[in-house]
Amino acid sequence: MNDLENDIVERLTYTQLQSLEYKQAYEVLRETYKRLVIELTEKQLDVFEEYFSAVMETMAITEKLAYKQGIADFINVLY
């Protein structure tokens, strides 16, 4: 990651930790995962985790691109 990306992650992490909405959604995520661990076979859980990782990576890239586009749009508005 470059410096801009590190700054983005740092600020986003701080914002997430301050957000009640995020904390509630994260708790639902944790509880749902616990249910999956109980219900799925080890092979099914492995496939699900692989899929979930791919989804999260895609979402992270999308967020990064949206952030960079927002900065570019802001600069264009100023000039």
URMORA-V577735 format. One record per residue. N is the residue number from 1. PHI is phi in whole degrees, 0 to 359 (NA if undefined). PSI is psi in degrees with one decimal (999 if undefined). OMEGA is omega in whole degrees, 0 to 359 (NA if undefined). Layout:
N;PHI;PSI;OMEGA
N;PHI;PSI;OMEGA
//
This chain:
1;NA;147.7;176
2;268;179.0;183
3;299;-40.7;179
4;298;-45.3;180
5;295;-40.0;177
6;299;-43.0;178
7;297;-41.8;179
8;300;-49.0;181
9;298;-42.9;181
10;298;-47.0;180
11;293;-40.4;180
12;295;-42.0;179
13;299;-44.7;178
14;300;-45.2;181
15;296;-42.1;179
16;299;-44.0;183
17;293;-20.9;178
18;271;-12.2;188
19;267;118.6;175
20;296;-40.5;179
21;301;-44.0;178
22;295;-45.0;181
23;300;-41.0;179
24;294;-44.2;179
25;295;-38.1;179
26;294;-37.7;178
27;295;-40.4;176
28;298;-42.9;177
29;302;-47.0;180
30;297;-44.6;181
31;294;-39.4;178
32;295;-40.7;179
33;297;-41.0;178
34;302;-40.6;178
35;295;-40.2;178
36;298;-42.4;180
37;301;-37.2;180
38;286;-41.5;189
39;275;-32.9;186
40;269;153.0;172
41;288;167.4;179
42;299;-41.3;179
43;295;-43.3;178
44;298;-41.7;179
45;295;-39.1;177
46;299;-45.0;180
47;295;-43.0;179
48;298;-45.0;181
49;296;-37.5;176
50;296;-45.5;179
51;298;-46.3;182
52;298;-40.1;178
53;297;-41.0;178
54;295;-41.3;178
55;297;-45.7;182
56;295;-38.4;177
57;297;-42.5;178
58;297;-43.2;179
59;295;-39.4;180
60;296;-41.5;178
61;296;-43.2;179
62;299;-43.6;178
63;298;-43.2;180
64;297;-44.1;179
65;295;-40.4;179
66;296;-40.4;179
67;297;-47.7;179
68;297;-38.9;178
69;295;-38.8;177
70;299;-41.8;177
71;297;-45.8;180
72;298;-42.7;179
73;297;-41.2;179
74;298;-44.4;179
75;297;-41.4;178
76;297;-35.4;178
77;293;-37.3;182
78;290;-30.1;185
79;248;999;NA
//
